[in-house]
Amino acid sequence: MLVSAAEMLKKAKAGHYAVGQFNINNLEWTKAVLQTAQELNSPVILGVSEGAGKYMTGYTTIVGMVNGMIKEMNITVPVALHLDHGSYEHCYKCIEAGFSSIMFDGSHYSIEENVAKTTELVAAAHAKGISIEAEVGSIGGEEDGVIGMGECADPNECKQIADLGVDFLAAGIGNIHGKYPANWKGLSFETLDAVQQLTGDMPLVLHGGTGIPTDMIKKAITLGVAKINVNTECQLSFAAATRKYVEAGKDLEGKGFDPRKLLAPGFDAIKATVKEKMEIFGSVNQA
């Protein structure tokens, strides 16, 4: 059964580890992430961007698939199904469809409008036991067509949004979605520290987990980050393993063209990436 992410992230923050949010794109992805979480006895958050939601035909389909898998695969670790960078409208769609967690990305609104919409969505989500994440300061890079430069959040605005009753908060600290450019300046730990000072026990979220060096990830966890989002890295490892299979001509041997065989190396690659991340984040055996 799906659970809200609030409890698992409170535990993570208190225990000084982080729970990974792994974005899902299809059945293979979902199965790989769930299987790895169960094998490592780790809590997990399945992230769904609006683009991926549309690709998988809609939120009701995703809820049905995830709930079905939890039952069929006997998944006993805590699993949250979370809307990633949701618009105001899509937050409501996911609340209706049966998601257990949502993120409202109001970072492109004025702080006043972000506050008003967040307040309303906190009430709607909490009425159904759903956790809610908010964002302050934009996360850099491109995600589903949204391009940001990765400016750092204003700690006072973070406190203003945190005080509205959100369950966890994504603060821009110079992090970027996708691959990091060669001239990237690194994470702003000063910003993270200042945000943490003002928001207290609020679990903080690090978006753009792909490509951030392990020592920076570990330092961020010591400064209150309890949720780290990973997407691009799984996509890259899936693509590399699939490419290798095809380039080796395996799809031409016997029934190697069968999608179950064709997608197997990529599936295993996702699992390996998720395992590596869960070990770095410290969530293994925390279920």
GITAQUI-V674312 format. One record per residue. N is the residue number from 1. PHI is phi as a letter, one per 40 degrees, with the letter a starting at -180 (* if undefined). OMEGA is omega in whole degrees, -180 to 180 (999 if undefined). D_FIRST is the distance of its C-alpha to the first C-alpha in Angstrom with 1 decimal. Layout:
((N,PHI,OMEGA,D_FIRST) (N,PHI,OMEGA,D_FIRST))
This chain:
((1,*,180,0.0) (2,c,177,3.8) (3,b,175,6.5) (4,c,-178,10.1) (5,c,-174,12.5) (6,d,-175,15.1) (7,c,-178,14.4) (8,c,-179,14.2) (9,c,174,17.3) (10,c,179,19.2) (11,c,-179,18.8) (12,c,-179,19.9) (13,c,179,22.9) (14,c,-177,24.0) (15,c,178,23.7) (16,f,170,25.5) (17,b,179,23.2) (18,b,176,21.2) (19,c,179,17.8) (20,c,167,18.3) (21,b,180,17.2) (22,b,-178,17.9) (23,c,-180,18.6) (24,b,-177,17.6) (25,b,-178,20.3) (26,a,-179,19.4) (27,c,-179,17.7) (28,d,-178,19.6) (29,d,-176,18.6) (30,c,-180,14.8) (31,c,-179,15.1) (32,c,-178,17.6) (33,c,-179,15.6) (34,c,-179,12.5) (35,c,-179,14.9) (36,c,180,17.0) (37,d,-180,14.4) (38,c,-179,13.5) (39,c,-177,17.3) (40,c,-179,18.2) (41,f,-178,15.6) (42,b,171,15.1) (43,c,-178,12.6) (44,a,176,12.6) (45,b,176,12.8) (46,c,-179,13.1) (47,c,178,16.1) (48,b,176,17.4) (49,c,179,21.0) (50,c,180,22.5) (51,c,179,24.6) (52,c,178,21.8) (53,c,179,20.0) (54,c,-180,23.3) (55,d,-179,23.8) (56,c,176,20.6) (57,g,176,21.9) (58,h,-173,19.7) (59,c,180,16.5) (60,c,177,15.4) (61,d,-177,15.9) (62,c,179,13.9) (63,c,179,10.7) (64,c,-180,11.4) (65,c,-177,12.1) (66,c,178,9.2) (67,c,179,6.6) (68,c,-180,9.4) (69,c,-180,9.9) (70,d,-180,6.8) (71,c,-176,7.7) (72,c,-178,11.4) (73,c,-178,11.7) (74,f,179,10.0) (75,c,-177,8.5) (76,b,179,8.4) (77,c,179,9.5) (78,c,179,8.1) (79,b,174,7.5) (80,b,176,8.9) (81,b,-165,10.3) (82,b,174,13.8) (83,c,-177,16.9) (84,c,180,19.8) (85,f,-178,23.3) (86,c,172,22.5) (87,c,179,25.4) (88,d,-178,25.6) (89,c,-177,25.1) (90,c,175,22.1) (91,d,179,20.3) (92,c,179,20.6) (93,c,-179,19.6) (94,c,176,16.2) (95,c,179,15.7) (96,c,-174,16.5) (97,c,179,14.5) (98,h,173,11.1) (99,c,-180,11.0) (100,b,-178,9.7) (101,a,178,13.0) (102,b,170,16.5) (103,b,173,19.9) (104,c,178,23.0) (105,c,179,25.9) (106,b,-173,28.9) (107,c,180,31.1) (108,c,176,33.6) (109,c,172,34.3) (110,c,-178,36.8) (111,d,-180,35.5) (112,c,-178,36.2) (113,c,177,34.2) (114,d,179,31.3) (115,c,-178,31.4) (116,c,-178,31.5) (117,c,179,28.7) (118,c,180,26.4) (119,d,-179,27.2) (120,c,-178,26.3) (121,c,176,22.9) (122,c,-180,22.0) (123,c,-179,22.6) (124,c,-179,20.7) (125,c,-177,17.5) (126,c,178,17.7) (127,c,180,18.3) (128,b,179,14.7) (129,g,-178,13.2) (130,b,179,13.2) (131,c,-177,15.0) (132,b,178,18.1) (133,b,176,20.4) (134,b,180,24.1) (135,b,175,26.9) (136,b,-178,30.5) (137,g,-173,33.2) (138,c,175,32.5) (139,c,-175,31.0) (140,c,178,33.6) (141,g,-178,33.7) (142,b,173,32.4) (143,b,-179,28.9) (144,f,175,28.7) (145,g,179,32.3) (146,c,-178,32.1) (147,b,179,34.7) (148,b,-179,35.1) (149,c,179,37.6) (150,g,179,35.4) (151,c,-177,37.3) (152,c,-178,36.3) (153,c,174,34.7) (154,c,-177,36.9) (155,d,180,35.6) (156,c,176,36.7) (157,c,178,34.8) (158,c,-180,31.7) (159,c,180,32.3) (160,d,-180,32.9) (161,c,180,29.5) (162,d,-178,27.7) (163,c,180,29.3) (164,c,177,27.7) (165,g,176,24.5) (166,c,-176,22.4) (167,c,176,19.9) (168,a,-168,21.3) (169,b,175,24.3) (170,c,179,25.6) (171,b,178,29.3) (172,c,179,31.6) (173,b,180,33.5) (174,g,180,35.3) (175,c,-173,32.3) (176,b,173,32.2) (177,c,177,29.8) (178,g,-178,30.8) (179,c,-180,33.7) (180,c,179,35.8) (181,c,-178,39.5) (182,d,-177,42.2) (183,c,-179,43.5) (184,c,-175,40.2) (185,c,-178,41.0) (186,g,-178,37.9) (187,c,176,35.5) (188,c,-179,37.1) (189,c,177,36.2) (190,c,179,38.6) (191,c,-178,36.5) (192,c,-180,33.3) (193,c,-179,35.1) (194,c,179,36.5) (195,c,-179,33.1) (196,c,179,31.6) (197,d,-175,34.7) (198,c,-174,34.1) (199,b,173,30.3) (200,f,-175,30.0) (201,c,-178,26.5) (202,d,176,24.8) (203,c,-180,22.8) (204,b,-174,24.6) (205,b,177,23.5) (206,b,177,25.6) (207,c,177,25.6) (208,g,-177,27.5) (209,c,-179,26.6) (210,c,174,28.4) (211,g,175,31.9) (212,c,-178,31.9) (213,d,-176,33.7) (214,d,-179,31.9) (215,c,178,34.2) (216,c,178,33.4) (217,d,-177,29.6) (218,c,178,30.2) (219,c,179,32.6) (220,c,179,30.2) (221,c,179,27.5) (222,c,-179,30.3) (223,c,172,30.9) (224,h,177,27.5) (225,c,-177,25.5) (226,b,179,21.9) (227,a,-180,20.3) (228,b,-176,22.1) (229,c,179,21.7) (230,b,179,22.6) (231,b,-175,23.4) (232,d,-176,27.0) (233,d,177,27.2) (234,c,180,24.6) (235,c,-180,26.5) (236,c,-179,29.8) (237,c,176,28.9) (238,c,-178,27.4) (239,c,-179,30.6) (240,c,-179,32.9) (241,c,179,31.6) (242,c,178,31.8) (243,d,-178,35.3) (244,c,-180,36.4) (245,c,-178,35.4) (246,c,-179,37.2) (247,c,178,40.2) (248,c,178,40.6) (249,g,-177,41.0) (250,c,-179,38.1) (251,c,-180,37.0) (252,c,179,40.5) (253,c,179,40.4) (254,f,179,39.6) (255,c,-179,36.3) (256,c,179,35.3) (257,c,178,34.8) (258,d,-177,31.7) (259,d,180,28.8) (260,c,178,26.8) (261,c,-178,29.7) (262,c,-176,30.6) (263,c,-177,27.2) (264,c,-180,26.6) (265,c,178,28.7) (266,c,177,26.9) (267,d,180,23.5) (268,c,180,24.8) (269,c,177,26.3) (270,c,-179,23.0) (271,d,-179,21.6) (272,c,179,24.8) (273,c,-180,24.6) (274,c,180,21.1) (275,c,-179,22.1) (276,d,-180,25.3) (277,c,-179,23.6) (278,c,178,21.1) (279,c,179,24.2) (280,c,-177,26.2) (281,c,179,23.6) (282,g,-176,23.3) (283,c,-179,19.5) (284,c,-178,19.9) (285,g,178,19.0) (286,b,179,17.6) (287,c,999,14.0))
